């Protein structure tokens, strides 16, 4: 950590519940470790990135995605002289709030929760680390530093307009200054998320045979990387050729972010983390040229992967499963696990109860949600996968 605009752990803005800090770990290291040891982080191994877990062992899950994001984020943070520990903590926690079945599950849960304040996975991540993890004697949640919570809340930039209820509830007790940009470290974590999924979704889509190497070689950035591999290693077998090309795509994106962000930080003459927050625009960015290329890649992935017929079919089945679970627990809250009964008893109205049900379903893994659906309906995972719901 060498940059004047890096987040200094010696000047941390504290935790909501004051604690004596560790003699051996910085506050941001401690945040990272608490995230890694949390129940929500472990559950990510059985949560979908794009494909439902039972569709294949080699596809990315939310856990492997989060690890890849953290690896990219540390690399960029190190090159820019930022605090790698804060960057890693935000990167590892950024997807904790995702419900089962990826965006299909989130869309369905958001629709079901519309009368009760909706559902937002970024806000849910804050709710998890501030309230739903219950392991410590002196507080609910993980009692993370202000800086880490800021990074989670502002994953998509300043939060304007009506706040998701989960975020509004916490922010009323611990102001995260939602109208400003986050630290440079948190901005690195957010852009590393884009880098990771742009790269690994190409790889997973190839593995799923939703498209082939020749098709993605027609895309900007990707085509140049395939051409370089062919020039350096003529006749390379398909698997190695693909890997060599896509790792170069990774490198192009990372190199571009580092170069563009370094230029912006120097041009703006930013000398403190507070100046980063109040600059009015992000300082961690892709170049305009690369961003234009990435939009073409994203459009290709949207058409050929995220809305592929097989993925759309699974989205419909997921909608049926979540749409079955939510009203069941809302109408029969006694079927929630015993450790949720105290919260159910304290729910003052239907909205409070619906939010508890949402918390419970959002915390499910794909596998557990399928098991619960099977228990309630008598249809097994095979029925779900083959026959719809």
Short mmCIF file of the C-alpha atoms (twelve columns), coordinates in Angstrom:
data_MODEL
# 
_entry.id   MODEL 
# 
loop_
_atom_site.group_PDB 
_atom_site.id 
_atom_site.type_symbol 
_atom_site.label_atom_id 
_atom_site.label_alt_id 
_atom_site.label_comp_id 
_atom_site.label_asym_id 
_atom_site.label_seq_id 
_atom_site.Cartn_x 
_atom_site.Cartn_y 
_atom_site.Cartn_z 
_atom_site.pdbx_PDB_model_num 
ATOM 1   C CA . UNK A 1   0.000   0.000   0.000   1 
ATOM 2   C CA . UNK A 2   1.874   3.047   -1.295  1 
ATOM 3   C CA . UNK A 3   -0.683  5.405   -2.848  1 
ATOM 4   C CA . UNK A 4   -1.850  8.477   -0.893  1 
ATOM 5   C CA . UNK A 5   -5.444  7.658   -1.906  1 
ATOM 6   C CA . UNK A 6   -5.282  4.118   -0.473  1 
ATOM 7   C CA . UNK A 7   -7.425  3.183   2.527   1 
ATOM 8   C CA . UNK A 8   -5.175  3.180   5.574   1 
ATOM 9   C CA . UNK A 9   -6.094  0.524   8.187   1 
ATOM 10  C CA . UNK A 10  -4.547  2.775   10.844  1 
ATOM 11  C CA . UNK A 11  -7.270  5.330   10.082  1 
ATOM 12  C CA . UNK A 12  -10.209 2.959   9.824   1 
ATOM 13  C CA . UNK A 13  -13.591 4.579   10.487  1 
ATOM 14  C CA . UNK A 14  -14.514 1.918   12.981  1 
ATOM 15  C CA . UNK A 15  -17.163 -0.740  13.502  1 
ATOM 16  C CA . UNK A 16  -20.736 -0.174  14.605  1 
ATOM 17  C CA . UNK A 17  -20.022 -2.092  17.803  1 
ATOM 18  C CA . UNK A 18  -16.601 -0.970  19.103  1 
ATOM 19  C CA . UNK A 19  -14.070 -3.781  19.525  1 
ATOM 20  C CA . UNK A 20  -10.480 -4.041  20.592  1 
ATOM 21  C CA . UNK A 21  -8.566  -4.689  17.382  1 
ATOM 22  C CA . UNK A 22  -6.249  -7.652  16.879  1 
ATOM 23  C CA . UNK A 23  -2.567  -7.386  17.732  1 
ATOM 24  C CA . UNK A 24  -1.683  -9.533  14.719  1 
ATOM 25  C CA . UNK A 25  -4.166  -8.642  11.996  1 
ATOM 26  C CA . UNK A 26  -5.205  -5.328  10.499  1 
ATOM 27  C CA . UNK A 27  -8.906  -4.393  10.689  1 
ATOM 28  C CA . UNK A 28  -9.320  -5.235  7.002   1 
ATOM 29  C CA . UNK A 29  -7.595  -8.600  7.407   1 
ATOM 30  C CA . UNK A 30  -10.003 -9.320  10.222  1 
ATOM 31  C CA . UNK A 31  -12.951 -8.406  7.989   1 
ATOM 32  C CA . UNK A 32  -11.678 -10.735 5.278   1 
ATOM 33  C CA . UNK A 33  -11.231 -13.595 7.730   1 
ATOM 34  C CA . UNK A 34  -14.696 -13.152 9.227   1 
ATOM 35  C CA . UNK A 35  -16.191 -13.235 5.737   1 
ATOM 36  C CA . UNK A 36  -14.317 -16.425 4.815   1 
ATOM 37  C CA . UNK A 37  -15.447 -18.125 8.039   1 
ATOM 38  C CA . UNK A 38  -19.087 -17.062 7.668   1 
ATOM 39  C CA . UNK A 39  -21.881 -19.512 6.940   1 
ATOM 40  C CA . UNK A 40  -23.044 -17.415 3.986   1 
ATOM 41  C CA . UNK A 41  -19.630 -17.662 2.331   1 
ATOM 42  C CA . UNK A 42  -19.579 -21.444 2.646   1 
ATOM 43  C CA . UNK A 43  -23.029 -21.693 1.096   1 
ATOM 44  C CA . UNK A 44  -21.771 -20.010 -2.069  1 
ATOM 45  C CA . UNK A 45  -20.221 -23.309 -3.166  1 
ATOM 46  C CA . UNK A 46  -23.723 -24.628 -3.902  1 
ATOM 47  C CA . UNK A 47  -25.155 -21.460 -5.437  1 
ATOM 48  C CA . UNK A 48  -25.447 -20.955 -9.174  1 
ATOM 49  C CA . UNK A 49  -23.394 -18.550 -11.228 1 
ATOM 50  C CA . UNK A 50  -25.290 -19.225 -14.485 1 
ATOM 51  C CA . UNK A 51  -25.947 -22.972 -14.528 1 
ATOM 52  C CA . UNK A 52  -27.844 -24.757 -11.761 1 
ATOM 53  C CA . UNK A 53  -25.439 -26.775 -9.628  1 
ATOM 54  C CA . UNK A 54  -26.482 -30.260 -10.717 1 
ATOM 55  C CA . UNK A 55  -25.954 -29.390 -14.395 1 
ATOM 56  C CA . UNK A 56  -22.205 -29.995 -14.210 1 
ATOM 57  C CA . UNK A 57  -19.286 -30.097 -11.775 1 
ATOM 58  C CA . UNK A 58  -17.000 -27.875 -13.846 1 
ATOM 59  C CA . UNK A 59  -19.212 -24.807 -14.151 1 
ATOM 60  C CA . UNK A 60  -18.506 -21.814 -11.931 1 
ATOM 61  C CA . UNK A 61  -20.412 -21.426 -8.706  1 
ATOM 62  C CA . UNK A 62  -20.787 -18.241 -6.682  1 
ATOM 63  C CA . UNK A 63  -17.898 -19.433 -4.522  1 
ATOM 64  C CA . UNK A 64  -15.408 -20.046 -7.322  1 
ATOM 65  C CA . UNK A 65  -16.517 -16.792 -8.950  1 
ATOM 66  C CA . UNK A 66  -15.905 -14.870 -5.710  1 
ATOM 67  C CA . UNK A 67  -12.422 -16.373 -5.376  1 
ATOM 68  C CA . UNK A 68  -11.611 -15.394 -8.973  1 
ATOM 69  C CA . UNK A 69  -12.878 -11.854 -8.358  1 
ATOM 70  C CA . UNK A 70  -10.691 -11.574 -5.251  1 
ATOM 71  C CA . UNK A 71  -7.619  -12.777 -7.170  1 
ATOM 72  C CA . UNK A 72  -8.139  -10.201 -9.931  1 
ATOM 73  C CA . UNK A 73  -8.886  -7.472  -7.395  1 
ATOM 74  C CA . UNK A 74  -5.692  -8.067  -5.413  1 
ATOM 75  C CA . UNK A 75  -3.638  -7.910  -8.599  1 
ATOM 76  C CA . UNK A 76  -5.142  -4.568  -9.642  1 
ATOM 77  C CA . UNK A 77  -4.965  -3.154  -6.114  1 
ATOM 78  C CA . UNK A 78  -1.285  -4.075  -5.860  1 
ATOM 79  C CA . UNK A 79  -0.463  -2.450  -9.195  1 
ATOM 80  C CA . UNK A 80  -2.219  0.770   -8.128  1 
ATOM 81  C CA . UNK A 81  -0.727  0.917   -4.630  1 
ATOM 82  C CA . UNK A 82  -4.065  0.301   -2.911  1 
ATOM 83  C CA . UNK A 83  -4.917  -1.683  0.205   1 
ATOM 84  C CA . UNK A 84  -5.152  -5.305  -0.954  1 
ATOM 85  C CA . UNK A 85  -6.791  -6.533  2.250   1 
ATOM 86  C CA . UNK A 86  -9.793  -4.205  1.996   1 
ATOM 87  C CA . UNK A 87  -10.057 -4.918  -1.729  1 
ATOM 88  C CA . UNK A 88  -10.071 -8.657  -1.081  1 
ATOM 89  C CA . UNK A 89  -12.633 -8.405  1.730   1 
ATOM 90  C CA . UNK A 90  -15.102 -6.538  -0.485  1 
ATOM 91  C CA . UNK A 91  -14.468 -8.896  -3.412  1 
ATOM 92  C CA . UNK A 92  -15.057 -12.030 -1.348  1 
ATOM 93  C CA . UNK A 93  -18.282 -10.680 0.173   1 
ATOM 94  C CA . UNK A 94  -19.827 -9.022  -2.880  1 
ATOM 95  C CA . UNK A 95  -22.087 -11.979 -3.810  1 
ATOM 96  C CA . UNK A 96  -23.154 -13.122 -0.335  1 
ATOM 97  C CA . UNK A 97  -26.665 -11.760 -0.892  1 
ATOM 98  C CA . UNK A 98  -27.482 -13.767 -4.015  1 
ATOM 99  C CA . UNK A 99  -30.407 -16.177 -3.587  1 
ATOM 100 C CA . UNK A 100 -30.370 -19.677 -5.112  1 
ATOM 101 C CA . UNK A 101 -30.562 -20.066 -8.898  1 
ATOM 102 C CA . UNK A 102 -28.652 -16.896 -9.774  1 
ATOM 103 C CA . UNK A 103 -30.490 -13.976 -11.383 1 
ATOM 104 C CA . UNK A 104 -33.493 -16.162 -12.194 1 
ATOM 105 C CA . UNK A 105 -33.981 -16.769 -8.478  1 
ATOM 106 C CA . UNK A 106 -33.439 -13.099 -7.682  1 
ATOM 107 C CA . UNK A 107 -35.942 -11.908 -10.287 1 
ATOM 108 C CA . UNK A 108 -38.578 -14.268 -8.918  1 
ATOM 109 C CA . UNK A 109 -37.923 -13.356 -5.289  1 
ATOM 110 C CA . UNK A 110 -37.986 -9.657  -6.134  1 
ATOM 111 C CA . UNK A 111 -41.398 -10.070 -7.788  1 
ATOM 112 C CA . UNK A 112 -42.761 -12.028 -4.827  1 
ATOM 113 C CA . UNK A 113 -41.403 -9.396  -2.435  1 
ATOM 114 C CA . UNK A 114 -42.767 -6.443  -4.400  1 
ATOM 115 C CA . UNK A 115 -45.599 -5.812  -1.882  1 
ATOM 116 C CA . UNK A 116 -43.074 -5.920  0.973   1 
ATOM 117 C CA . UNK A 117 -40.234 -3.731  -0.300  1 
ATOM 118 C CA . UNK A 118 -38.713 -5.918  -3.034  1 
ATOM 119 C CA . UNK A 119 -35.434 -7.798  -3.004  1 
ATOM 120 C CA . UNK A 120 -31.946 -6.598  -3.954  1 
ATOM 121 C CA . UNK A 121 -28.915 -8.878  -3.639  1 
ATOM 122 C CA . UNK A 122 -26.474 -6.049  -2.829  1 
ATOM 123 C CA . UNK A 123 -28.685 -4.855  0.009   1 
ATOM 124 C CA . UNK A 124 -29.112 -8.467  1.114   1 
ATOM 125 C CA . UNK A 125 -25.329 -8.852  1.353   1 
ATOM 126 C CA . UNK A 126 -25.282 -5.940  3.806   1 
ATOM 127 C CA . UNK A 127 -28.171 -7.518  5.736   1 
ATOM 128 C CA . UNK A 128 -26.297 -10.815 5.992   1 
ATOM 129 C CA . UNK A 129 -23.064 -9.337  7.336   1 
ATOM 130 C CA . UNK A 130 -24.832 -6.917  9.697   1 
ATOM 131 C CA . UNK A 131 -27.708 -9.028  11.033  1 
ATOM 132 C CA . UNK A 132 -28.240 -12.568 9.740   1 
ATOM 133 C CA . UNK A 133 -24.882 -14.116 10.614  1 
ATOM 134 C CA . UNK A 134 -25.303 -14.885 14.309  1 
ATOM 135 C CA . UNK A 135 -22.191 -16.403 15.816  1 
ATOM 136 C CA . UNK A 136 -20.662 -13.749 18.065  1 
ATOM 137 C CA . UNK A 137 -21.582 -13.083 21.669  1 
ATOM 138 C CA . UNK A 138 -21.620 -9.285  21.515  1 
ATOM 139 C CA . UNK A 139 -23.354 -8.541  18.210  1 
ATOM 140 C CA . UNK A 140 -25.370 -9.888  15.309  1 
ATOM 141 C CA . UNK A 141 -23.643 -10.007 11.949  1 
ATOM 142 C CA . UNK A 142 -19.882 -9.834  11.453  1 
ATOM 143 C CA . UNK A 143 -19.385 -6.281  12.744  1 
ATOM 144 C CA . UNK A 144 -17.268 -5.367  9.732   1 
ATOM 145 C CA . UNK A 145 -15.498 -2.046  9.339   1 
ATOM 146 C CA . UNK A 146 -17.280 0.936   7.850   1 
ATOM 147 C CA . UNK A 147 -15.036 0.743   4.777   1 
ATOM 148 C CA . UNK A 148 -15.945 -2.855  3.956   1 
ATOM 149 C CA . UNK A 149 -19.656 -2.198  4.450   1 
ATOM 150 C CA . UNK A 150 -19.398 0.875   2.229   1 
ATOM 151 C CA . UNK A 151 -17.862 -1.257  -0.511  1 
ATOM 152 C CA . UNK A 152 -20.711 -3.767  -0.351  1 
ATOM 153 C CA . UNK A 153 -23.446 -1.130  -0.288  1 
ATOM 154 C CA . UNK A 154 -21.954 0.832   -3.208  1 
ATOM 155 C CA . UNK A 155 -21.026 -2.149  -5.392  1 
ATOM 156 C CA . UNK A 156 -22.754 -0.465  -8.345  1 
ATOM 157 C CA . UNK A 157 -21.730 3.061   -7.387  1 
ATOM 158 C CA . UNK A 158 -23.541 5.716   -5.326  1 
ATOM 159 C CA . UNK A 159 -26.981 4.581   -4.173  1 
ATOM 160 C CA . UNK A 160 -29.622 7.104   -5.207  1 
ATOM 161 C CA . UNK A 161 -33.381 7.045   -5.296  1 
ATOM 162 C CA . UNK A 162 -35.521 4.878   -3.017  1 
ATOM 163 C CA . UNK A 163 -33.326 2.595   -0.921  1 
ATOM 164 C CA . UNK A 164 -33.886 -1.156  -0.736  1 
ATOM 165 C CA . UNK A 165 -35.392 -1.782  2.683   1 
ATOM 166 C CA . UNK A 166 -32.515 -4.020  3.790   1 
ATOM 167 C CA . UNK A 167 -30.014 -1.248  3.103   1 
ATOM 168 C CA . UNK A 168 -32.209 1.553   4.444   1 
ATOM 169 C CA . UNK A 169 -32.672 -0.307  7.720   1 
ATOM 170 C CA . UNK A 170 -28.950 -0.585  8.391   1 
ATOM 171 C CA . UNK A 171 -27.991 2.809   6.993   1 
ATOM 172 C CA . UNK A 172 -30.379 4.488   9.431   1 
ATOM 173 C CA . UNK A 173 -28.245 3.096   12.269  1 
ATOM 174 C CA . UNK A 174 -24.796 3.407   10.664  1 
ATOM 175 C CA . UNK A 175 -24.524 6.028   7.931   1 
ATOM 176 C CA . UNK A 176 -22.588 4.627   4.954   1 
ATOM 177 C CA . UNK A 177 -22.736 7.935   3.030   1 
ATOM 178 C CA . UNK A 178 -24.548 6.274   0.156   1 
ATOM 179 C CA . UNK A 179 -24.564 9.282   -2.166  1 
ATOM 180 C CA . UNK A 180 -20.783 9.306   -2.621  1 
ATOM 181 C CA . UNK A 181 -18.563 6.919   -4.530  1 
ATOM 182 C CA . UNK A 182 -16.834 4.149   -2.608  1 
ATOM 183 C CA . UNK A 183 -13.104 3.908   -1.950  1 
ATOM 184 C CA . UNK A 184 -10.764 3.045   -4.809  1 
ATOM 185 C CA . UNK A 185 -10.401 -0.430  -3.273  1 
ATOM 186 C CA . UNK A 186 -14.151 -1.054  -3.436  1 
ATOM 187 C CA . UNK A 187 -14.240 0.269   -6.999  1 
ATOM 188 C CA . UNK A 188 -11.484 -2.209  -7.904  1 
ATOM 189 C CA . UNK A 189 -13.528 -5.063  -6.410  1 
ATOM 190 C CA . UNK A 190 -16.594 -4.015  -8.419  1 
ATOM 191 C CA . UNK A 191 -14.732 -3.844  -11.727 1 
ATOM 192 C CA . UNK A 192 -12.952 -7.118  -10.973 1 
ATOM 193 C CA . UNK A 193 -16.409 -8.691  -10.808 1 
ATOM 194 C CA . UNK A 194 -16.993 -7.561  -14.405 1 
ATOM 195 C CA . UNK A 195 -13.595 -8.878  -15.510 1 
ATOM 196 C CA . UNK A 196 -14.117 -12.273 -13.905 1 
ATOM 197 C CA . UNK A 197 -17.566 -12.998 -15.265 1 
ATOM 198 C CA . UNK A 198 -16.834 -11.649 -18.755 1 
ATOM 199 C CA . UNK A 199 -13.992 -14.142 -18.933 1 
ATOM 200 C CA . UNK A 200 -15.362 -17.221 -17.204 1 
ATOM 201 C CA . UNK A 201 -18.801 -16.977 -18.779 1 
ATOM 202 C CA . UNK A 202 -17.129 -17.377 -22.170 1 
ATOM 203 C CA . UNK A 203 -15.364 -20.455 -20.823 1 
ATOM 204 C CA . UNK A 204 -18.502 -21.940 -19.252 1 
ATOM 205 C CA . UNK A 205 -20.556 -21.233 -22.357 1 
ATOM 206 C CA . UNK A 206 -18.007 -23.102 -24.462 1 
ATOM 207 C CA . UNK A 207 -18.060 -26.026 -22.037 1 
ATOM 208 C CA . UNK A 208 -21.862 -26.090 -22.194 1 
ATOM 209 C CA . UNK A 209 -21.634 -26.030 -26.024 1 
ATOM 210 C CA . UNK A 210 -23.869 -22.996 -26.267 1 
ATOM 211 C CA . UNK A 211 -21.383 -21.627 -28.825 1 
ATOM 212 C CA . UNK A 212 -18.006 -22.663 -30.214 1 
ATOM 213 C CA . UNK A 213 -14.481 -21.282 -30.451 1 
ATOM 214 C CA . UNK A 214 -14.938 -19.952 -33.967 1 
ATOM 215 C CA . UNK A 215 -17.968 -17.917 -32.903 1 
ATOM 216 C CA . UNK A 216 -16.263 -16.187 -29.995 1 
ATOM 217 C CA . UNK A 217 -13.104 -15.699 -32.083 1 
ATOM 218 C CA . UNK A 218 -15.222 -13.304 -34.150 1 
ATOM 219 C CA . UNK A 219 -15.638 -11.064 -31.086 1 
ATOM 220 C CA . UNK A 220 -13.381 -8.086  -30.350 1 
ATOM 221 C CA . UNK A 221 -10.463 -8.776  -27.984 1 
ATOM 222 C CA . UNK A 222 -11.158 -12.512 -28.103 1 
ATOM 223 C CA . UNK A 223 -10.285 -12.852 -31.786 1 
ATOM 224 C CA . UNK A 224 -6.915  -11.159 -31.347 1 
ATOM 225 C CA . UNK A 225 -6.110  -13.493 -28.445 1 
ATOM 226 C CA . UNK A 226 -6.945  -16.604 -30.460 1 
ATOM 227 C CA . UNK A 227 -4.836  -15.274 -33.339 1 
ATOM 228 C CA . UNK A 228 -1.848  -14.730 -31.041 1 
ATOM 229 C CA . UNK A 229 -2.118  -18.262 -29.675 1 
ATOM 230 C CA . UNK A 230 -2.314  -19.691 -33.187 1 
ATOM 231 C CA . UNK A 231 0.774   -17.714 -34.177 1 
ATOM 232 C CA . UNK A 232 2.789   -18.810 -31.155 1 
ATOM 233 C CA . UNK A 233 1.535   -22.400 -30.929 1 
ATOM 234 C CA . UNK A 234 0.331   -23.618 -34.350 1 
ATOM 235 C CA . UNK A 235 -1.569  -26.888 -34.158 1 
ATOM 236 C CA . UNK A 236 -2.217  -26.641 -30.415 1 
ATOM 237 C CA . UNK A 237 -5.012  -28.959 -29.269 1 
ATOM 238 C CA . UNK A 238 -8.435  -27.375 -28.776 1 
ATOM 239 C CA . UNK A 239 -8.500  -27.442 -24.971 1 
ATOM 240 C CA . UNK A 240 -5.092  -25.821 -24.553 1 
ATOM 241 C CA . UNK A 241 -5.756  -23.353 -27.373 1 
ATOM 242 C CA . UNK A 242 -8.966  -22.239 -25.678 1 
ATOM 243 C CA . UNK A 243 -7.294  -21.851 -22.295 1 
ATOM 244 C CA . UNK A 244 -4.354  -19.886 -23.699 1 
ATOM 245 C CA . UNK A 245 -6.684  -17.543 -25.597 1 
ATOM 246 C CA . UNK A 246 -9.047  -16.862 -22.698 1 
ATOM 247 C CA . UNK A 247 -6.276  -16.245 -20.208 1 
ATOM 248 C CA . UNK A 248 -4.992  -13.598 -22.602 1 
ATOM 249 C CA . UNK A 249 -8.465  -12.049 -22.675 1 
ATOM 250 C CA . UNK A 250 -8.201  -11.887 -18.890 1 
ATOM 251 C CA . UNK A 251 -4.836  -10.166 -19.153 1 
ATOM 252 C CA . UNK A 252 -6.083  -7.597  -21.666 1 
ATOM 253 C CA . UNK A 253 -8.921  -6.537  -19.362 1 
ATOM 254 C CA . UNK A 254 -6.731  -6.344  -16.256 1 
ATOM 255 C CA . UNK A 255 -3.998  -4.428  -18.053 1 
ATOM 256 C CA . UNK A 256 -6.493  -1.953  -19.456 1 
ATOM 257 C CA . UNK A 257 -8.046  -1.223  -16.049 1 
ATOM 258 C CA . UNK A 258 -4.651  -0.681  -14.469 1 
ATOM 259 C CA . UNK A 259 -3.450  1.656   -17.229 1 
ATOM 260 C CA . UNK A 260 -6.669  3.657   -17.448 1 
ATOM 261 C CA . UNK A 261 -7.135  3.968   -13.682 1 
ATOM 262 C CA . UNK A 262 -3.538  4.989   -13.098 1 
ATOM 263 C CA . UNK A 263 -3.951  7.715   -15.717 1 
ATOM 264 C CA . UNK A 264 -7.198  8.955   -14.149 1 
ATOM 265 C CA . UNK A 265 -5.743  9.058   -10.656 1 
ATOM 266 C CA . UNK A 266 -2.712  10.987  -11.858 1 
ATOM 267 C CA . UNK A 267 -4.771  13.373  -14.006 1 
ATOM 268 C CA . UNK A 268 -7.192  14.124  -11.181 1 
ATOM 269 C CA . UNK A 269 -4.263  14.539  -8.758  1 
ATOM 270 C CA . UNK A 270 -6.198  12.629  -6.115  1 
ATOM 271 C CA . UNK A 271 -4.282  12.583  -2.828  1 
ATOM 272 C CA . UNK A 272 -6.699  11.045  -0.321  1 
ATOM 273 C CA . UNK A 273 -9.413  8.434   -0.036  1 
ATOM 274 C CA . UNK A 274 -11.942 11.160  0.768   1 
ATOM 275 C CA . UNK A 275 -11.132 12.892  -2.518  1 
ATOM 276 C CA . UNK A 276 -11.837 9.583   -4.277  1 
ATOM 277 C CA . UNK A 277 -15.242 9.430   -2.597  1 
ATOM 278 C CA . UNK A 278 -16.217 12.985  -3.467  1 
ATOM 279 C CA . UNK A 279 -14.757 13.251  -6.959  1 
ATOM 280 C CA . UNK A 280 -18.178 12.709  -8.525  1 
ATOM 281 C CA . UNK A 281 -17.092 9.935   -10.898 1 
ATOM 282 C CA . UNK A 282 -15.300 6.598   -10.557 1 
ATOM 283 C CA . UNK A 283 -11.511 6.509   -10.715 1 
ATOM 284 C CA . UNK A 284 -11.288 2.791   -11.487 1 
ATOM 285 C CA . UNK A 285 -12.440 2.298   -15.072 1 
ATOM 286 C CA . UNK A 286 -11.921 0.568   -18.379 1 
ATOM 287 C CA . UNK A 287 -10.753 2.693   -21.297 1 
ATOM 288 C CA . UNK A 288 -13.547 3.832   -23.580 1 
ATOM 289 C CA . UNK A 289 -12.252 1.613   -26.403 1 
ATOM 290 C CA . UNK A 290 -12.138 -1.535  -24.286 1 
ATOM 291 C CA . UNK A 291 -15.501 -0.781  -22.704 1 
ATOM 292 C CA . UNK A 292 -17.001 -0.576  -26.190 1 
ATOM 293 C CA . UNK A 293 -15.508 -3.987  -27.019 1 
ATOM 294 C CA . UNK A 294 -16.803 -5.466  -23.760 1 
ATOM 295 C CA . UNK A 295 -20.334 -4.301  -24.545 1 
ATOM 296 C CA . UNK A 296 -20.183 -6.401  -27.720 1 
ATOM 297 C CA . UNK A 297 -19.000 -9.413  -25.732 1 
ATOM 298 C CA . UNK A 298 -21.763 -8.873  -23.175 1 
ATOM 299 C CA . UNK A 299 -24.386 -8.618  -25.911 1 
ATOM 300 C CA . UNK A 300 -23.141 -11.915 -27.354 1 
ATOM 301 C CA . UNK A 301 -23.253 -13.637 -23.961 1 
ATOM 302 C CA . UNK A 302 -26.713 -12.264 -23.243 1 
ATOM 303 C CA . UNK A 303 -28.123 -13.589 -26.502 1 
ATOM 304 C CA . UNK A 304 -26.267 -16.887 -26.668 1 
ATOM 305 C CA . UNK A 305 -25.874 -17.826 -23.003 1 
ATOM 306 C CA . UNK A 306 -28.043 -15.940 -20.503 1 
ATOM 307 C CA . UNK A 307 -31.076 -16.217 -22.788 1 
ATOM 308 C CA . UNK A 308 -30.202 -19.503 -24.466 1 
ATOM 309 C CA . UNK A 309 -33.237 -21.843 -24.795 1 
ATOM 310 C CA . UNK A 310 -31.821 -24.333 -22.273 1 
ATOM 311 C CA . UNK A 311 -31.071 -21.577 -19.756 1 
ATOM 312 C CA . UNK A 312 -34.495 -19.983 -20.330 1 
ATOM 313 C CA . UNK A 313 -36.127 -23.357 -19.720 1 
ATOM 314 C CA . UNK A 314 -34.316 -23.640 -16.410 1 
ATOM 315 C CA . UNK A 315 -35.309 -20.057 -15.531 1 
ATOM 316 C CA . UNK A 316 -38.965 -21.026 -15.917 1 
ATOM 317 C CA . UNK A 317 -38.531 -24.059 -13.683 1 
ATOM 318 C CA . UNK A 318 -36.673 -22.019 -11.085 1 
ATOM 319 C CA . UNK A 319 -39.521 -19.494 -11.091 1 
ATOM 320 C CA . UNK A 320 -41.920 -22.324 -10.306 1 
ATOM 321 C CA . UNK A 321 -39.797 -23.654 -7.454  1 
ATOM 322 C CA . UNK A 322 -39.261 -20.297 -5.701  1 
ATOM 323 C CA . UNK A 323 -42.887 -19.338 -6.332  1 
ATOM 324 C CA . UNK A 324 -43.913 -22.496 -4.493  1 
ATOM 325 C CA . UNK A 325 -41.576 -22.069 -1.531  1 
ATOM 326 C CA . UNK A 326 -42.326 -18.420 -0.748  1 
ATOM 327 C CA . UNK A 327 -46.118 -18.578 -0.228  1 
ATOM 328 C CA . UNK A 328 -45.791 -21.880 1.588   1 
ATOM 329 C CA . UNK A 329 -43.531 -20.444 4.297   1 
ATOM 330 C CA . UNK A 330 -45.463 -17.176 4.398   1 
ATOM 331 C CA . UNK A 331 -48.685 -19.064 5.112   1 
ATOM 332 C CA . UNK A 332 -47.074 -21.751 7.263   1 
ATOM 333 C CA . UNK A 333 -44.224 -20.014 9.130   1 
ATOM 334 C CA . UNK A 334 -44.201 -22.874 11.648  1 
ATOM 335 C CA . UNK A 335 -42.491 -24.881 8.902   1 
ATOM 336 C CA . UNK A 336 -39.436 -22.649 9.122   1 
ATOM 337 C CA . UNK A 337 -36.512 -24.162 11.075  1 
ATOM 338 C CA . UNK A 338 -36.602 -23.962 14.860  1 
ATOM 339 C CA . UNK A 339 -33.863 -21.314 15.031  1 
ATOM 340 C CA . UNK A 340 -36.133 -18.944 13.072  1 
ATOM 341 C CA . UNK A 341 -39.097 -19.304 15.449  1 
ATOM 342 C CA . UNK A 342 -38.074 -16.440 17.749  1 
ATOM 343 C CA . UNK A 343 -37.908 -14.054 14.791  1 
ATOM 344 C CA . UNK A 344 -41.281 -15.295 13.563  1 
ATOM 345 C CA . UNK A 345 -42.798 -14.652 16.989  1 
ATOM 346 C CA . UNK A 346 -41.417 -11.089 16.939  1 
ATOM 347 C CA . UNK A 347 -42.719 -10.299 13.444  1 
ATOM 348 C CA . UNK A 348 -45.204 -7.472  13.953  1 
ATOM 349 C CA . UNK A 349 -47.038 -7.753  10.628  1 
ATOM 350 C CA . UNK A 350 -47.141 -9.560  7.292   1 
ATOM 351 C CA . UNK A 351 -44.344 -7.383  5.864   1 
ATOM 352 C CA . UNK A 352 -41.980 -8.341  8.685   1 
ATOM 353 C CA . UNK A 353 -42.886 -12.013 8.225   1 
ATOM 354 C CA . UNK A 354 -42.423 -11.828 4.444   1 
ATOM 355 C CA . UNK A 355 -38.965 -10.348 4.943   1 
ATOM 356 C CA . UNK A 356 -38.048 -13.227 7.236   1 
ATOM 357 C CA . UNK A 357 -39.246 -15.710 4.623   1 
ATOM 358 C CA . UNK A 358 -37.229 -13.836 2.003   1 
ATOM 359 C CA . UNK A 359 -34.134 -14.031 4.219   1 
ATOM 360 C CA . UNK A 360 -34.623 -17.763 4.623   1 
ATOM 361 C CA . UNK A 361 -35.124 -18.494 0.933   1 
ATOM 362 C CA . UNK A 362 -32.320 -16.138 -0.125  1 
ATOM 363 C CA . UNK A 363 -29.955 -18.057 2.132   1 
ATOM 364 C CA . UNK A 364 -30.781 -21.414 0.524   1 
ATOM 365 C CA . UNK A 365 -28.352 -23.144 -1.763  1 
ATOM 366 C CA . UNK A 366 -29.616 -24.444 -5.096  1 
ATOM 367 C CA . UNK A 367 -29.423 -27.974 -3.729  1 
ATOM 368 C CA . UNK A 368 -31.347 -27.240 -0.535  1 
ATOM 369 C CA . UNK A 369 -34.022 -25.270 -2.407  1 
ATOM 370 C CA . UNK A 370 -34.542 -28.256 -4.714  1 
ATOM 371 C CA . UNK A 371 -34.720 -30.584 -1.710  1 
ATOM 372 C CA . UNK A 372 -37.309 -28.372 -0.023  1 
ATOM 373 C CA . UNK A 373 -39.315 -28.135 -3.226  1 
ATOM 374 C CA . UNK A 374 -39.209 -31.927 -3.545  1 
ATOM 375 C CA . UNK A 375 -40.283 -32.363 0.094   1 
ATOM 376 C CA . UNK A 376 -43.250 -30.031 -0.318  1 
ATOM 377 C CA . UNK A 377 -44.420 -31.226 -3.744  1 
ATOM 378 C CA . UNK A 378 -43.210 -34.810 -3.998  1 
ATOM 379 C CA . UNK A 379 -41.251 -33.987 -7.155  1 
ATOM 380 C CA . UNK A 380 -37.568 -34.873 -7.042  1 
ATOM 381 C CA . UNK A 381 -34.561 -33.145 -8.568  1 
ATOM 382 C CA . UNK A 382 -34.845 -35.391 -11.624 1 
ATOM 383 C CA . UNK A 383 -38.472 -34.295 -12.080 1 
ATOM 384 C CA . UNK A 384 -37.402 -30.666 -11.682 1 
ATOM 385 C CA . UNK A 385 -34.611 -31.006 -14.221 1 
ATOM 386 C CA . UNK A 386 -36.478 -33.103 -16.799 1 
ATOM 387 C CA . UNK A 387 -40.149 -32.263 -16.507 1 
ATOM 388 C CA . UNK A 388 -40.392 -28.704 -15.295 1 
ATOM 389 C CA . UNK A 389 -42.428 -27.548 -12.331 1 
# 
